[in-house]
């Protein structure tokens, strides 16, 4: 089973790389000492006077090789799951492959530096012993950190049979997943497993909404494979509306158009939606760097333009220069969005019910028509991007009033809120803005999130300068 990686996971992963590098290097240097200076082995050819310097240089290259091998074998994947003993064969493979590639490297540099084959062999033994001991210590440290972590996600299991009970007991043994089962909900007349504690039976499927609301549920696991197809689709939609992670025992595939992944909780297979590119902290870092750089540069470049239109707004229409409006951002959380005001101020004050802007809307001022046509009114949102409320590219943020309407009537609508909204987006450059189809807009938003890349962002940014369709 997977969960979205957080900062703690990446700190643990990077720490593991650094610790491995330290011990692998010094284990190699210890092998050099054992071979030549310990007195345990006979030395027929005296080593060069700068032996340790030469071997240290080679040891650095060897260490890098080991780290790449360990990375390839997923030894730095976090969070760790499963018991430590089952990981040992992977560590053995890692050391054997690292030693093999180190021997190849020594052969390649034999004309530059003479590396003793005994050193390579001894280092393999020392590295393996030290690595297993070190990995066990790291494993226990991570286990205890996770066990005492307050950052725990609440889980509800749907189903009460033996498989549901097995999932429950397995999760209890996996503190690194930081998942807490708050209870079981009956889905049908299935027998209740005797290994499920009575106090964990918190109701039936009809109580799901109350359980979600009262327990801050972050993940739902469907263990009942006999649950009907239509019910499963409804359940998946409910999870997306509430931004809840969904997993199920794989009995029905092809439920949704999104890519699916099969995860495992030890030997239990679970089906869930495939990770999005922006679930990766590396991708989020790159996107945030892109946002900060472009927003900072954009504010400097466009400041004179905003100043000119601020003066025009003040001269031609009573009211404030900037228009502030509440919008829904990442995970549906509200934030204040800034725009240059393009509508008559009195109309804003009298509006009781939010409506979409339409073509030839009488509320728009003459200057506002030009600003909207050329996307100038959106420039203050560069400040929202710099603050971190928004991203430069992403699904456009919507007003809470409409979000409440759409999330209940349009399947998968809330999935577009899985990441920050954007100043511009894939839907907008394809003409889907203003009073256009929400269903079509959603398809473009989800395509963007499921296929994100920096290249796609730059493509959207460049096209935004000429995207004027439905800009009213």
KAPE-V231286 format. One record per helix or strand of 3 or more residues. SS is the DSSP state (h for helix, s for strand). FROM is the first residue (numbers start at 1). TO is the last residue. Records with the same first field share a line. If there is no record, write none. Layout:
BEGIN
SS->FROM-TO  FROM-TO
END
This chain:
BEGIN
h->7-36  51-72  84-108  117-147  162-172  175-177  198-200  205-215  229-241  277-279  281-316  330-332  345-350  366-373  376-378  381-387  400-409  413-417  426-429  438-450  454-464
s->153-158  179-186  201-204  217-222  245-248  260-265  268-273  322-328  334-340  391-393  422-424
END
